[in-house]
Amino acid sequence: MKTVSAQSQRRTQVRSLTLLAMFTAILFLLAFTPIGMIDLPIIKATVLHVPVIIGSLLLGPKKGAFLGGMFGLTSLVKNTLAPGLSSFAFTPLIPVPGLDRGSPWALVVCFVPRILVGVTPWLVYALFRRLFRRRGGLRAGGMVLAAVAGAATNTGLVMGLIAVVFRDAYAAAQGIPVEAVLGFVLGIVVANGVPEAIVAAILVPAVCVPIGRALGLEEAGDGAARLPMM
C-alpha cells in the first residue's frame, strides 16, 4: 500500500510540475509576443493574467503565487528594456519623473499584485465551493467568479498602488493635474479591467474544466496540484 501511495504521490508531483512548467512557458510566450494583447477599439487588454488564474485553480495557491511572480518578472523585464511613460512604476531601473533615480516601490507595484493574482482565484473558488458544496452544477459559475476576482486583483491593485505611491510622478508623466490622478486611474481600471475580466471569465472555465477532467485533478486531495471541484 505504501509503495502504491508513494507512486501515486510521485505521479501527482510530476504532473503538477509539468503543468507548472507549461503555464510558465505560456506566460512568457504571451508576455514577449503580440498574442498576449487583445486589440480593442480604444485600448489593448492583456491576457497575461489568464494562465496565472488557471494555474492557481489547477495547482493551488503556492504554485499560483509562483506563476504570479513570473508574471511580475515579465513586467519588470519589459518595462526595463522597452520603457514607456509609466515604466518607472514597474522597475526601479527607470528614473521617477522629477528624480534622478528609480524607486524600490516599483518592485512592490510590479510583483505584489501579480503574486496575489495567483492566490485570490483559488481562495475565491474554495469559498464558493464551501458555500455551494451540494450544488455541483455551479462549478463553472465559481470559476467565472474566481476569474473575475483574479483579473480585478491585477488591474485594481496595480493602478491603486500607482495612485498611492507614485501619484505626483504619474501625474507628471501623463501630463495631468495631481488632483485628477484618481479619476484618471479609475478610468483605466474600468477601460482595461472590464474587458480583461470578461476574457478571463470566458477562458478560465473553458480551459480548467477539460484539463481537470482529463487529468483527474478533481480526484486529488486538499492542497496544491488539484482543482477544488465540487
N, C-alpha and C positions, 0 to 999 in steps of 0.2 A: 504493500500500500504506500509506504514511504517513497519507494522508487517511482511509482506511478505519479504520486503527488509532486515529486521533485521534477519529473519530466514535464508535467503539466505546467508547473511554475516556470520552467526554463522556456517552454514554448511561448508562454504568455509574455515573458520578458523580451524574447527575440521579436515577437510580433509587435510589442509596444515600441521597441527601439527602431524597428523597421518603419513603422508609421511615423515616428518622430522624425527620422531622417528624411522621409518622403515629404512631410509637411514643411520641414526646414528648407528643402530644395525648392519646393513650390513657392515658398515665401520669397526666397532670393530671386527666383525667376521672375516673379511678379514685380519685385522691387526694382530690378535693373533692366526691365524691358517695358515697352509701351503697353503690354497687355495687362499691366497692373492698374491701369487707369481706364475709366469709362467716360467717354466724352458725352457731356450733356449740353443742352443749348446754352447755358450760362457758365457752368463750372465743370471741373473734372472731379469725378468721385473715385476714390481709391477702393480697391478690393483687398488690400493687404491684411485687413483685419479678419477676413473670412477664414483663411487657413488657421489662424490663431484660435478663433472661436471653435472651429471644427475640432482642432486638436485638443482644446480644453474639454469638450464634451466626450470625445472618444478616449482620451488618455488620462484625464484627471487634471486637477488644478496645478500640480507641480510641473508636469511637462507642458501644460498650457502656459504657465509663467515663463518657462524656458523659451517657448515659441514667441511669447510676447517680448522677451528680451532680445531675441533675434530680430523681431520687427523694429524695436528701438535701435538696434545696431545698424540696420539698413538705412534708417532715417539719419543717423549720425553720419554715416559714410557719404550718403547722397548730399546732405546739406554742407558737408565739408568740402567735397570735391566739386560740386556744382551749386554754389550758394545762390540763394535768391534773397528777396527783400527781408524775409523773416527768418533766415537761416541762423542768425545769432541766437535765436530762442531754442535751437536744437543741437548746437555744437559749441563748445567753449573755445574752439579754434577760430571762430569768426568774431571779430570785434563787435561789441554792442555799440549802436549809434550813440555818439557823444563821448565814447570812451576809446582808449587805445588797446583794449584787451577784451577777451571774451569773458563770459560768466560761467562759473561751475553750476549755477542753477539751470543752465541749458541741459545738463545731463539729467536733472530731475524731470524736466518737461519732456525730454526725449524718451526716457526709459520707464518712469513710474506708470504713466497712463497705459502704455503698451503692455507692460507686465500684468497690470490689472485686467487688461482685455483677455488675458489667458486664464484668469481666475474667476471673474464675475459671471460669465456664462454658466460655468459649472455650478456655482453656488445658486444662481437663479433657477437652473433646471432641477437641482437637487431639492430646493424648496418647493418647486412646483410639483415634483414627484411625490414629496411627502404630503402635500395638501390634497392631491388628487390621486392617491395611490390606487383607489378602487376603480378609477376611470381611465383604463389603458388607452382608450381611443383618443385621448387628449395629448398623447405623446408628442405628436408633431406640433401641436399648439405650444407645448412647453419649450420645444426647440426654437420656435419662432420668437417667443418671448425672450429666451436666453440670447438669441442672435441680436435682437434689437438692443438688449441691455449691453452686450459687448460693444456694438457699434457706438452706442451713446456714451459708454465709458471712454472710448478712444477720443471722439470728437469733443465731447463736453469737458473732459479733464485737460486735454491738451490746450484748448482755447481758453479755458478757465484759468489755468496756470499762467498762460501768457499774459492774460489781462491783469492778473495779480502781481506777478513777478516782474514782467517787462512792460508795464503799462506805458511809461513815458517813452521808452525806446521804440516800442511798437507803434505808438502814435507818430513818432518822428519818421520811422521807416515807411509808414503808409501815407504820410502827409496829411494827417487828420488831427484835430484838436484832442488834447488828452481826455477831456470830458466826453468825447464821442467814442472812446475806445470800447466801452461796454456795449453800446448799441451796435458798433461795427462787428464786434466779436459774436454777439448774439445772432447777427445776420449770417455770419459764416457758419455758425453752428446749425442754423436751420437749413441754409442752402446746401451745405455739404452733408450734414448729419442725416437728414431725412432720406435722400437717395441712397446713402451708404447703408442705412438701417434697412431699407427696402431690399437692397441687393443681398444683404446678409440674411434677411428673413426668408428669402427665396432659396438661396444656395445652401444654407446650412442644413435644413431638413432634407433637402434633395440629395445631399452627399452623406450625411450622418446615418440616415435610416438604412440605405442599402449596404453601406460598409459595415455597420453594426450587425446587421443580419448575416452578411456573408462571412464575417469573421467570428461570429458568435460572441461579440463583446457584451451583449445583453445578458449573457450567461455568467459573466465573471462576477467576482465578489466585490465588496465595497472597496473604494480606493481608486488608485490610478489604473490605467490600462483597462478601462471599462467604459461603456456608455451607460449611464444610470437610467436604463429603460424601466418602464413600469410593468 
